[in-house]
Amino acid sequence: MVCALVFFAIANNYMDRQVFGVMGPELMKIFGWSPTQFTDIIFWFQVAYAIGFILAGRLFDLIGTRAGFAISVALWSVAAMLHAGMASLLGFKLVRFWLGLTEPANLPGGMKAIAEWFPRRERALATGFYKAGSNLGAMIVPALVPWMFFSFGWRATFLVTGATGFLWLVFWLRLYRKPQESPHVSTAERDYILSDPVEPAGKVKWSSVLSRRETWAYLTFKFLTDSIWFWYGALFPLFLSQQFKLSIKEFGLPLIVIYVIADAGSIGGGWLSTHWIRRGWSITRARKTAMLICCLCTVPVIAVTQTHNLWLVIGLVGLAHAAHQGLTSNLFTVVSDLFPRQAVGTVAGLGGMAGQIGTSLMTLLTGYLLATSGSFTGLFFIAGSSYLLAWTIFHFAVPTLEPLRIPTTP
């Protein structure tokens, strides 16, 4: 039940953010935007997303998972619906900024829910399942948004997709509680969920988190890899439009295929480390090996601009998406492997902020390269090399994934 609730929250989150990207080429025609103006709108979403991660991570650690998710989903749903009322470049920048400020809650919220409901040995697989929701949300958009756009217009499309978050909110408030408070959990199940060693009570200070080498290694990993993942989501439709002359009506099948492949990677990556742990591998060996395999699978995407076969491109980008999802199923779990539950939201928020700083820089670089050379070659080279670099840095900076002893305050 917990996996399902978080799964659909993530699906809604990704749907709301992807609508703008899929309708982007048509909105550029309607409003007469240049590629630089379009990437500028995306840039302001990413700046807000970086800020929002700090706020969301701390919010969840202070008020808890249930209230934090409820407030956040309500706010990002309102922001998504307000896109329908915009008529200027500035207006779209403002609502994208609001959306970016509220949507980061999906990461610390999902991680805290999994940390509350699953023991360490099961968290990677549970994370893989709930993260598959991002791919569902991303598949819904190319499947339905073109039809909605041509049937009802872009304003109605934003209104309908944005409103779906309030439907999820009803189920969340009715069903979600901590395992210690849930009436649906037996004593045996509760004991199993809470079977990890008891963590010290109290709050964790920012300074205690920021003083750890492991925190900065995680932030570096997110900086180098999130920048690529969000770049795909925001600008890959533009690449398809320019490279293969696809229209919004033709985005559907290629993007759906990519996210179906990504779903397999999300669950498979989480299953891989969980399987090895059950066979007796240490958590360090299992997580790092699974992450290395995933990082290696992102390298072939460098060849995307050297082929004119659409489905080969889709296959390479789909493999990179699957690899990213498999990687993050383990990387997110590393946070709860290393840090106490009271600090998970804070660390996740800091990591998300680092990722969005990288994403913003990648977006600015994209706008510059498209304006000066019109080529995606350098961008895909970065996309195919960043993951392996990130893993190498993390591997040497964090030799083992044993729980850290971080002081707490009352």
C-alpha positions as CSV (number, residue, x, y, z in Angstrom):
1,M,0.0,0.0,0.0
2,V,2.8,2.4,0.9
3,C,4.7,1.6,-2.3
4,A,1.5,2.2,-4.3
5,L,0.8,5.6,-2.7
6,V,4.3,6.9,-3.3
7,F,4.3,5.3,-6.8
8,F,1.3,7.4,-7.8
9,A,2.6,10.5,-6.1
10,I,5.8,10.3,-8.2
11,A,3.7,9.5,-11.3
12,N,1.6,12.7,-10.8
13,N,4.8,14.7,-10.1
14,Y,6.5,13.7,-13.3
15,M,3.3,14.1,-15.3
16,D,2.9,17.7,-14.2
17,R,6.5,18.6,-15.1
18,Q,6.6,16.8,-18.4
19,V,3.4,18.3,-19.9
20,F,5.3,21.5,-20.6
21,G,8.2,19.7,-22.3
22,V,6.0,17.7,-24.6
23,M,3.8,20.7,-25.6
24,G,7.0,22.8,-25.8
25,P,7.5,22.8,-29.6
26,E,3.8,23.7,-30.2
27,L,3.9,26.5,-27.5
28,M,7.0,27.8,-29.2
29,K,5.0,28.2,-32.4
30,I,2.0,29.7,-30.6
31,F,4.0,32.3,-28.6
32,G,6.9,32.8,-31.1
33,W,9.5,31.7,-28.6
34,S,13.1,31.0,-29.8
35,P,15.0,27.9,-28.5
36,T,16.9,30.2,-26.1
37,Q,13.6,31.6,-24.7
38,F,12.2,28.1,-24.3
39,T,15.3,26.9,-22.4
40,D,15.1,30.1,-20.3
41,I,11.7,29.1,-19.0
42,I,13.0,25.6,-18.2
43,F,16.0,27.2,-16.4
44,W,13.8,29.1,-14.0
45,F,12.0,25.8,-13.1
46,Q,15.3,24.3,-12.3
47,V,16.5,27.2,-10.2
48,A,13.4,26.9,-8.1
49,Y,13.7,23.1,-8.0
50,A,17.1,23.5,-6.4
51,I,15.8,25.9,-3.8
52,G,12.8,23.7,-3.2
53,F,14.8,20.7,-2.3
54,I,16.3,22.4,0.7
55,L,12.9,23.5,1.9
56,A,11.2,20.2,1.2
57,G,13.9,18.0,2.9
58,R,13.8,20.0,6.1
59,L,10.0,20.3,6.0
60,F,9.7,16.5,6.0
61,D,12.1,16.0,8.8
62,L,10.3,18.6,10.9
63,I,6.6,17.9,10.3
64,G,6.7,14.3,9.1
65,T,5.9,12.4,6.0
66,R,2.1,12.4,6.0
67,A,1.7,16.2,6.5
68,G,4.7,17.1,4.3
69,F,3.5,15.1,1.3
70,A,-0.1,16.4,1.6
71,I,1.0,20.1,1.7
72,S,3.5,19.6,-1.1
73,V,1.1,17.8,-3.6
74,A,-1.6,20.4,-3.0
75,L,0.8,23.2,-3.8
76,W,2.4,21.7,-6.9
77,S,-1.1,20.7,-8.3
78,V,-2.2,24.4,-8.0
79,A,1.0,25.5,-9.7
80,A,0.4,23.0,-12.6
81,M,-3.1,24.2,-13.1
82,L,-2.1,27.9,-13.1
83,H,-0.1,27.3,-16.4
84,A,-3.5,27.4,-18.1
85,G,-3.9,31.1,-17.3
86,M,-0.6,32.3,-18.6
87,A,-0.1,34.4,-21.8
88,S,3.4,35.7,-21.6
89,L,7.0,34.6,-21.3
90,L,7.2,36.2,-17.8
91,G,4.0,34.4,-16.8
92,F,5.3,31.0,-17.7
93,K,8.6,31.7,-15.9
94,L,6.6,32.5,-12.8
95,V,4.4,29.4,-12.8
96,R,7.3,27.2,-13.7
97,F,9.2,28.7,-10.8
98,W,6.3,27.9,-8.4
99,L,6.1,24.4,-9.8
100,G,9.8,23.9,-9.4
101,L,9.7,25.2,-5.8
102,T,7.1,22.6,-4.7
103,E,7.8,19.5,-6.8
104,P,11.1,18.5,-5.1
105,A,9.0,17.1,-2.2
106,N,8.5,13.8,-4.1
107,L,12.2,12.8,-3.4
108,P,12.6,13.3,0.3
109,G,8.9,12.3,0.8
110,G,9.3,9.0,-1.0
111,M,12.6,8.2,0.7
112,K,11.2,8.9,4.2
113,A,8.1,6.8,3.5
114,I,10.3,3.9,2.4
115,A,12.7,4.4,5.4
116,E,9.7,4.4,7.7
117,W,8.1,1.3,6.3
118,F,10.9,-1.0,5.1
119,P,14.0,-2.5,6.8
120,R,17.4,-1.7,5.2
121,R,17.6,-5.1,3.3
122,E,14.4,-4.4,1.4
123,R,14.7,-0.7,0.7
124,A,16.4,-0.8,-2.7
125,L,13.7,-3.0,-4.2
126,A,10.9,-0.9,-2.6
127,T,12.6,2.2,-4.0
128,G,12.8,0.6,-7.4
129,F,9.1,-0.1,-7.4
130,Y,8.0,3.4,-6.3
131,K,10.4,5.2,-8.6
132,A,8.8,3.3,-11.5
133,G,6.0,5.8,-11.0
134,S,8.2,8.5,-12.6
135,N,8.2,6.5,-15.8
136,L,4.4,6.0,-15.6
137,G,3.9,9.7,-15.3
138,A,6.3,10.3,-18.2
139,M,4.5,7.7,-20.4
140,I,1.1,9.2,-19.7
141,V,2.1,12.6,-21.1
142,P,3.1,11.6,-24.6
143,A,0.2,9.1,-24.8
144,L,-2.5,11.6,-23.8
145,V,-1.2,15.1,-24.0
146,P,-1.1,15.4,-27.8
147,W,-4.7,14.1,-28.0
148,M,-5.8,16.5,-25.3
149,F,-3.9,19.4,-26.9
150,F,-5.6,19.0,-30.3
151,S,-9.0,18.1,-28.9
152,F,-9.4,20.7,-26.1
153,G,-6.4,23.1,-26.4
154,W,-3.3,23.7,-24.3
155,R,-5.1,25.5,-21.5
156,A,-7.5,22.6,-20.8
157,T,-4.6,20.2,-20.9
158,F,-2.8,22.0,-18.1
159,L,-6.0,22.2,-16.0
160,V,-6.9,18.6,-16.3
161,T,-3.4,17.1,-15.7
162,G,-2.8,19.5,-12.8
163,A,-6.0,18.6,-11.0
164,T,-5.2,14.9,-10.7
165,G,-3.0,15.6,-7.7
166,F,-6.1,16.4,-5.6
167,L,-7.5,12.9,-6.3
168,W,-4.3,11.3,-5.0
169,L,-4.5,13.5,-1.9
170,V,-7.8,11.9,-0.8
171,F,-6.2,8.4,-0.7
172,W,-3.0,9.6,1.0
173,L,-4.8,11.4,3.9
174,R,-7.1,8.4,4.4
175,L,-4.5,5.6,4.2
176,Y,-1.0,6.8,5.3
177,R,0.3,6.5,8.8
178,K,3.6,5.5,10.3
179,P,3.7,1.7,11.0
180,Q,3.6,2.4,14.7
181,E,0.3,4.2,14.2
182,S,-1.3,2.3,11.5
183,P,-4.4,0.1,12.4
184,H,-3.7,-2.1,9.4
185,V,-0.4,-3.5,10.7
186,S,-0.1,-6.6,12.8
187,T,2.4,-6.8,15.7
188,A,4.5,-9.3,13.8
189,E,4.7,-7.1,10.7
190,R,5.5,-4.0,12.8
191,D,8.3,-5.8,14.5
192,Y,9.7,-6.9,11.1
193,I,9.5,-3.3,9.7
194,L,11.3,-2.0,12.8
195,S,13.9,-4.8,13.0
196,D,16.9,-2.7,12.1
197,P,19.1,-1.6,15.1
198,V,17.5,1.1,17.1
199,E,18.6,4.6,16.1
200,P,19.2,7.4,18.6
201,A,16.2,9.7,19.2
202,G,16.3,13.5,18.7
203,K,17.0,15.9,15.8
204,V,20.1,16.1,13.6
205,K,21.7,19.5,13.0
206,W,22.5,20.8,9.6
207,S,26.1,21.3,10.7
208,S,26.4,17.6,11.7
209,V,25.2,16.5,8.2
210,L,27.3,19.0,6.2
211,S,30.5,18.1,8.1
212,R,30.4,14.5,6.8
213,R,32.5,13.5,3.7
214,E,29.7,11.1,2.8
215,T,27.2,13.9,2.4
216,W,29.4,15.7,-0.1
217,A,30.1,12.5,-2.0
218,Y,26.3,12.0,-2.3
219,L,25.9,15.7,-3.4
220,T,28.5,15.3,-6.1
221,F,26.9,12.1,-7.4
222,K,23.5,14.0,-7.7
223,F,25.1,17.0,-9.3
224,L,26.7,15.0,-12.1
225,T,23.7,12.6,-12.8
226,D,20.5,14.5,-12.1
227,S,21.7,17.1,-14.5
228,I,21.5,14.5,-17.3
229,W,18.2,12.9,-16.2
230,F,16.3,16.2,-16.1
231,W,17.9,17.4,-19.2
232,Y,16.5,14.4,-21.0
233,G,13.0,15.1,-19.7
234,A,13.0,18.7,-20.6
235,L,14.9,18.8,-23.9
236,F,14.8,15.3,-25.5
237,P,11.5,16.1,-27.3
238,L,13.2,19.2,-28.8
239,F,16.0,16.9,-30.0
240,L,13.5,14.6,-31.7
241,S,11.8,17.6,-33.3
242,Q,15.0,19.0,-34.7
243,Q,16.8,15.8,-35.6
244,F,14.0,13.7,-36.9
245,K,11.3,16.3,-37.7
246,L,8.8,14.7,-35.4
247,S,5.7,16.6,-34.5
248,I,3.9,16.5,-31.1
249,K,1.6,13.8,-32.6
250,E,4.6,11.6,-33.3
251,F,6.3,11.9,-29.9
252,G,4.0,9.3,-28.2
253,L,5.4,5.9,-29.2
254,P,9.1,6.8,-29.0
255,L,8.8,8.4,-25.5
256,I,6.6,5.6,-24.3
257,V,9.1,3.0,-25.4
258,I,11.9,4.8,-23.6
259,Y,10.0,4.9,-20.3
260,V,8.9,1.3,-20.5
261,I,12.6,0.4,-20.8
262,A,13.3,2.8,-17.9
263,D,10.7,1.0,-15.7
264,A,12.5,-2.3,-16.2
265,G,15.7,-0.6,-15.1
266,S,14.1,1.0,-12.0
267,I,12.8,-2.3,-10.6
268,G,15.8,-4.4,-12.0
269,G,18.4,-2.2,-10.4
270,G,16.7,-2.3,-7.0
271,W,16.2,-6.1,-7.3
272,L,19.8,-6.7,-8.2
273,S,21.4,-5.3,-5.0
274,T,18.6,-6.8,-2.9
275,H,19.2,-10.2,-4.5
276,W,22.9,-10.0,-3.8
277,I,22.3,-9.0,-0.1
278,R,20.0,-12.0,0.4
279,R,22.8,-14.2,-1.0
280,G,25.2,-13.0,1.6
281,W,26.9,-10.0,0.0
282,S,27.6,-7.0,2.1
283,I,25.5,-3.9,1.6
284,T,28.6,-2.1,0.4
285,R,29.5,-4.6,-2.2
286,A,25.9,-5.2,-3.5
287,R,25.0,-1.5,-3.8
288,K,28.3,-0.4,-5.4
289,T,28.4,-3.2,-7.9
290,A,24.8,-2.6,-9.0
291,M,25.5,1.1,-9.3
292,L,28.6,0.5,-11.4
293,I,26.8,-1.7,-13.8
294,C,24.1,1.0,-14.2
295,C,26.7,3.7,-14.8
296,L,28.5,1.7,-17.5
297,C,25.1,1.3,-19.3
298,T,24.9,5.0,-19.8
299,V,28.1,5.3,-21.9
300,P,26.6,4.1,-25.3
301,V,24.3,7.2,-25.4
302,I,27.4,9.1,-26.7
303,A,26.7,7.6,-30.1
304,V,23.2,9.1,-30.4
305,T,24.1,12.0,-32.7
306,Q,26.1,9.7,-35.0
307,T,23.1,7.7,-36.1
308,H,20.1,8.6,-38.3
309,N,18.0,5.7,-37.3
310,L,15.3,6.8,-34.9
311,W,14.7,3.5,-33.2
312,L,18.4,3.0,-32.5
313,V,18.4,6.4,-30.9
314,I,15.4,5.4,-28.8
315,G,17.1,2.2,-27.8
316,L,20.3,4.0,-26.7
317,V,18.4,6.7,-24.8
318,G,16.0,4.0,-23.3
319,L,19.1,2.1,-22.0
320,A,20.4,5.3,-20.5
321,H,17.1,5.9,-18.8
322,A,16.9,2.4,-17.5
323,A,20.5,2.7,-16.2
324,H,19.7,6.0,-14.4
325,Q,16.6,4.5,-12.7
326,G,18.4,1.4,-11.6
327,L,21.2,3.6,-10.3
328,T,18.9,5.9,-8.3
329,S,17.0,2.9,-6.8
330,N,20.3,2.1,-5.1
331,L,21.6,5.7,-4.7
332,F,18.5,6.8,-2.8
333,T,18.7,3.8,-0.6
334,V,22.4,4.6,0.2
335,V,21.1,7.7,2.1
336,S,19.0,5.6,4.5
337,D,21.9,3.1,4.7
338,L,24.3,5.8,5.9
339,F,22.2,8.4,7.7
340,P,19.6,8.0,10.6
341,R,15.9,8.4,9.7
342,Q,15.8,11.9,11.2
343,A,18.4,13.1,8.6
344,V,17.1,11.3,5.5
345,G,14.9,14.2,4.4
346,T,17.6,16.8,4.9
347,V,20.3,14.8,3.0
348,A,17.8,14.0,0.2
349,G,16.9,17.7,0.0
350,L,20.6,18.7,-0.2
351,G,21.2,16.1,-2.9
352,G,18.3,17.3,-4.9
353,M,19.5,20.9,-4.7
354,A,22.9,19.8,-5.9
355,G,21.3,17.9,-8.8
356,Q,19.3,20.9,-9.8
357,I,22.3,23.2,-9.8
358,G,23.9,20.7,-12.2
359,T,20.6,20.7,-14.2
360,S,20.5,24.4,-14.4
361,L,24.0,24.6,-15.7
362,M,23.3,21.9,-18.3
363,T,20.2,23.8,-19.5
364,L,22.2,27.0,-19.9
365,L,24.9,25.1,-21.8
366,T,22.2,23.6,-24.0
367,G,20.8,27.0,-24.9
368,Y,24.3,28.3,-25.6
369,L,25.3,25.4,-27.8
370,L,22.0,25.3,-29.7
371,A,22.3,29.1,-30.4
372,T,25.9,28.9,-31.5
373,S,26.3,25.5,-33.2
374,G,22.9,24.0,-33.4
375,S,24.4,20.6,-32.4
376,F,23.6,18.1,-29.6
377,T,26.9,16.2,-30.0
378,G,28.7,17.7,-27.1
379,L,25.7,17.4,-24.9
380,F,25.3,13.7,-25.5
381,F,29.0,13.2,-24.8
382,I,28.5,14.8,-21.4
383,A,25.4,12.6,-20.9
384,G,27.4,9.4,-21.6
385,S,30.4,10.2,-19.4
386,S,29.0,11.9,-16.3
387,Y,27.7,8.8,-14.6
388,L,31.0,6.8,-14.6
389,L,32.8,9.9,-13.3
390,A,30.3,10.3,-10.5
391,W,30.6,6.6,-9.4
392,T,34.4,6.8,-9.4
393,I,34.3,9.8,-7.1
394,F,31.7,8.3,-4.8
395,H,33.5,4.9,-4.6
396,F,36.8,6.4,-3.3
397,A,35.1,9.0,-1.1
398,V,32.8,6.5,0.7
399,P,34.6,3.1,1.1
400,T,31.8,1.5,3.1
401,L,28.1,2.0,3.5
402,E,27.9,1.4,7.3
403,P,25.5,3.5,9.4
404,L,27.1,6.7,10.5
405,R,27.2,7.9,14.1
406,I,25.8,11.4,13.9
407,P,25.1,13.3,17.1
408,T,21.5,14.3,17.8
409,T,19.9,17.0,19.9
410,P,16.6,16.8,22.0
